[in-house]
């Protein structure tokens, strides 16, 4: 679950970097945002269905 919370925090920071007025390489950041969204969605879905998101226990 900590991994999921960390990814949510990183996703929020990524959104802040994209919408900031001084964001360089904004188009590349949008591609990274889309990839991060899919990874975050997978982890949240895994946490909801009760799967183990911690790689050291798998």
N, C-alpha and C positions, 0 to 999 in steps of 0.2 A: 504494500500500500504506500510506503514511503516513496518508492520509485514513481508511482502514479502522481503523487502530490508534487514531487520535484519536477516532473514533466509539465504539469499544469502551471507551475511557477515559471518555468523556462518559456512556455508558450506565451504567457502573459507578457514577459519581458520582450520576447520577439515581436509581439504586436506593438509594444511601446516603441521599439526601435524603428519599425516600419512607418508608423504614423508621425514620428518626430520630424520637424521641419528640416533638419540637417542630415537626414538619412541618405548616405551614399549607397550606390548600387541598389536602388529601390526595387528594380525588376528582379534582380537576383534574390533579394530578400523575400519577394513574393513567392518565388519558387520554393525557397526554404520554408516559408510559412505554410504552404500547401502540404509539403512533406511532413512537417511537424504536426500539422492538424491530423493527418492520417495516423501517425504513430501515437498521438495522444488519444485519438478516438479508439484505437485498438486497445490501449492500456486501460482506458476507462471502461470499455466494454468488458474486458477481462476481469476488472475489479468488481463490476456489477454482477457477473455470473459466478463470482466466487473463485475464479482461477488464481493461481499463485503467480504474482508478477515479479517475485524476487528470484533472480537467476541462480543464486547460490543454493537454493533449496530444490532446484529442479534436477 
